[in-house]
Amino acid sequence: MIMRSRINWVVQIYLALLLCSVAAAAQDMGEEAPLTKCDCLAAHPLDRNAVASGVIWDNLRSDLAVAACEQAVARHPRSVRLRFQLGRALDKDGKFGRAAGHYRSAADLGYGMALHNLGSLHHNGKGFKRDDDAASVLYGKAVRAGEPAGHSGLADIYRYGREERNYAKAREHLELAAEGGSFFAMAVLGGMHMKGQGARRNLAQAGRLFRQAADRGYGGGWYLLAQLAKETGRPGQFVMDYLEIASSQGNRSGLLALGEHHAMRGNVVLSESLVSEALRGKTTAGLVEITREVMRWPEPARNRLCSHMAKSRPTSVDSICESPYGIMALLTEEHRKPVVGIMSYEVSRECLLGS
């Protein structure tokens, strides 16, 4: 009897400690933190712990989100959700060391999306020496934590990271991520079907996956539908309609494709406004990527846009536009202009900033 009483006593203490740890974990996972401006500006749209619909990476305004999330974390220091979102804002801002610290603090508590994003830093060599093995471990932990994005990360390892690419394994992981609701995985998997990577080319399946991603609010899905429409020879109006929707959702590639279209047709004012919108709130890395995309435009479109943007400069227009560095300088000048207001796609739909 005495032994049984001791066992019962030990079991009761163990259960009490377990309940306390579960309660503490629940509190740490941010359940006590209300909706904040950090959620409005930096929530991940695929994060199952998010309390807002989220903002995709291209549209994340780090110039606003870092300060908002620092304030939110100061008010709610036990919220792992907010710590992850601060890491995401810092990551977008190019402050990879600080981002990794916040990702790590959330990842150590099993926060799936933090495990994925920390793995992404290792995989892309941001703040760390590129290490696919470390990335794979973190992506695997994200999968075990129930985060479908971990499968997307593992797919990237098989598509780009290892010495020999394994498209079949990449597709397996992307299919699992897509089944988990990842619009990004749907878009990438559609691209693999479109290119015939890992299996026979299947444009019909590519279109279905692009549309699924688009219907989940991913502007990139509409842009990819436009590319597929061009590939399959559909009427040009389909292409333009898809690009218009992609652009309305702030998709950078859609904005630049429309900018190219209008520059080719001589509407340089509209072209410049579309390029300016693509540059909104972008970091220096984003500026470089956009410059590369504009440099890939057909020469007539590129020169018309450049001539229009350079016409008020004292230097000769030809001397500016004949060099990639001149175009880079013009886009840099546009990039440095103060960003006015906030677009609807730069904030979670539930949020009213300033309220």
N, C-alpha and C positions, 0 to 999 in steps of 0.2 A: 504493500500500500504506500509505504513511504517513497519507494523507488518510483511508483506510478505517479505520485503527487509531484515528485521532483521533475519527472518528464513532462507532466502537464504544465508545470510552472515554466520550464524552459521553453516549451512550445508557445505558451502565451506571450512570453517576452519576445520570442522570435517573431511572432505574428504582429505584435505591437510595433516592433522596430521596422518590420516590412511595411506596415501601413504608413508609418511615419515617413519612410523613405519614398514611398509612392506619392504621398501627399506633397513632400518636398519637391519631388521631380515634377509633379503636375504644376506646382507653383513656379518652379524654375522654367518650365516650358512656356511660360508667358500667359497662362490662363487668367491671371489676375490683371494683366495690362489691358486697358481699354483701347479702342481704336485711336490711333495717333496720327499726326501728320507724317511721321516716319512710315507708317503703314500705307498712307496715301501715295507716297512718292517712291518707296523702295521695296514694297512687298513683291515677292516672286509670284508670277501668275500660276505657277505649277506647285507652289508650296502648300501642302495639305494642312500645315499649322497656321497659315496666314488668315487674318481676319478681314482682308480686303482682296479685291479681285486681282490686284497687282499690275505692274508695269513691265513690259518686255525690255530686254537689255538695251536695245537701240534707243528706246525712248526714255530711259532712266536719266533724269536730270541730276547728276551728282552735285552740281553747283547749289542745288536746293536741298537734296536729300541728305548730304553729310551732316549739315547743321541740324536739320530736323531730327535725324536719328540720334545724334549726340545728345540733344536735349531730351529725347524720349528715354534713352538709356539712363541718363542722369536721374530722371524721375522714377524709372522702373528698373533698377539695376538687376533685379532677379529675372527679368524677362529674357529668356533665351531667344524668343522670336525677334525681339528688337535688336538683340546683339547680332544675330545673323543678318538682319536687314542693314545695320550699320556697316557690317563687313561688306555687304553687297554694294552699298553706296561708295565706300572707300575703294573697293575693287574697280568700280567703274571710273573713279577719279584717278586711277593709276597709282594709288598708295597701297601697293600690294603687301608690304610688310605689316602694316596696321590691319589691313583686311584679313590677312591670314591669322592674326592674333584673335580677332573676333570670331572668325569661322571656327578656329580651334576650340575656343571656349564653348561654343555651341555644339560642335561635333563631339566633344568629350562627354556631353550629356545625351548623345544619341540622336541629335537633330539631323534628320536625313539629308535635307537640302544643303546644310552646312558641310556635311561630309562630301557631298557631290562637288560643291564649289571649291572646297579646299583641294580636292583631287584635281579639279580643273586648273588651279594655280600650278600644281606640280606638273601636270601634263603639258601645259603651255609655257613652262619656264618663267612664270611671273612671280617674282619674289623668292624663287628657289631656282637651283639648277634643274633643268628639265629631267624628270624622273618618272618614266612610265610605270615602273614597278610600284613606286609609292602611290601613284595615281590609281593604279588598278586595285590596290588594297583599299583605298578610301572609297572608290566607286563600289567595290564589293560590300563594304560596310554599309554604304547608303542603301544598297539593294536589300540587305538583311534587316535594315531599319524600316523597310517598307516603302522606300522612295524610288518610284519608277525612273526618275532622272539618272539614278545610278546605272541603269541599263544603257542609257544614252551615252554616258561617259565611257562605259566599257566598249560600246560600239565604236566610239571615236578612237580608242586604243587599237582596235582591229582594223579600222579604216586608215589611220594615219600613223599610229605610234610605233608599231613593232617593225622589225626589219622586213618581214614578209607580210603583206596585207592579206587579210582573211575576210573577204566580203561576205561569205556565207555566215560566219560567226557574227559579224557586224549586224547583218539582217536579223538574225535570231534575237539579238539584244534589242534592236530597234522595234521589232514586233512586240516584245514584252513591254517596252516603254510605251508604245502606242496603245496597247491594250490597257495600260494604266492611266490613259488620258493625256499623254504628252503630245501636244500639238507640234512641238518641235520635232519629236521623233517621227510623227506622221509625215512632216515635210521632208525630212532627210530620207526616210524610207521611200517616199515617192520619188525623190531624186535618184535613188539607186535603181528603182524600176525604170525610170526614164532613160538612164544611162546603160542599163543592162549590167549592173554590177552585182555579182553573186548569183545571178540567174538570168534567164532570157529576158530581153527587153519587153516591157509591158506598159505601153502608154496609157491604156485604159485604167489600169490599176494605179498608175502614177496620178492620173487626174482625180480618181476617187480619193486618194490620200491627201492630195493638195486641197481638195474641197473640204475634207473633214477638218484639216488644220485651219483653213480659212473660216469655216463655220464656228470654230472655237475662238474666234477673235484674233487670229494671227495674221497680220497684214502680209507677212512673207508668203502665206499660202496663196493669196490673190496674185502676188507678183509671179509666183511659180506657175500659176494657172495661165498668166499672160505669156510666159515663156513657152509653155506647152502648146498654147493656141498658135503661136508663131511657128513652132516646130511642126505642127500638124496641118498648117496652111488654112486655119480658120479665118474668116473675114476679119479685117483689121479692127472693126468696131468691137469685137470681142476682146481683143488685146487692149484697146484703149479703155474699155469699161473696167477690166480687171485692174489695170494700172491706176485708174482713178480711185478705185476702192482701196487699193494698197496704199496709195498716197494719202488718202483721207485718214488712214490709221497710223500715219507717220512712218511707214516703211521706207527706209532710206533708199533701197534699190528701186522701189516704185517711183519715188520722187525724182531720182536721177534719170530713170528711163523716160519719164514724162518730160523732164528738162531737156534731154537729148532730142526727143521727138519735136518739141516746140522750137528748139534752136535750129534744127534741120529745116524747119518751115519758116524761119525768119522771125518768129515771135520771141525775140530775145528778152523782152521785159518779163514775160511769164516764165521763161526758162530760168532767168536769174532768180526770180522769187522762189521757184521750186528748189533750186540749188541752195538758196539761203535757208529754206525750211529744213532741208536735209542737214545743214550745218548746225541747226539750233541746239545749243547746250552740249555740243560734242566736245570731248576731250581732244588733246593734241593728236592722240592716236586715231581718233575718229576723223579728224581733219586730214591726216595723211591718207587714210583709206578712201575718203571721198575724192581727194585729189587724184589718186590712182584711177578711180573709176571714171572721172571726167577725162583723164588723159587717154582712156580707151575709147572715148567717143570718136565717131568719124571726124576726120579733119575739118570738113566744112562746119559741122555743128560746134566743135570745140573753138574754132577760130571766130565764129560769129558771137558766141557767148563772151569770149575773151575780149574781142574788140569793143563790145558793148560795155563791159565792166571797166575797161581801161580808157574809155574815151575822154574821161575828165582828168586823166593823169598828164602831167607835163611831159613825161617821156613819150617817145614815139610808140604808137600802138603796136607797130610791127615788131619793134625790138622787145616788147613785153611778151607778145603772143607767140613768137617763134621759139621760145624756150619753155620747157616744162617748169623751170624755176620761176619764170614770170607768171605763169598761171597759178603756181603754188602761192606766190606772193599775193595775187589778187584774192584767192580764196582765203588766205590767212587774214587779210585785211577784213574780209566779210565775216570771218569767224570771230574776230575780235570785237565786233559790234555788240553792244549790250543786248542781251536777250530780253525782250519785252513780253510780259504776260506769261501765261502757261496754256498749252494746248490741251484739249480734252484727252488726247491719248497719252499725255505725260503724267496722268494722275489716275488712281483707281476710281472706277466709276461711282463707288458709294460715297466718295469723299467730297466735301465742300471745303476747300482751303480757306483758312482765315475764319472759319466759324468756331 
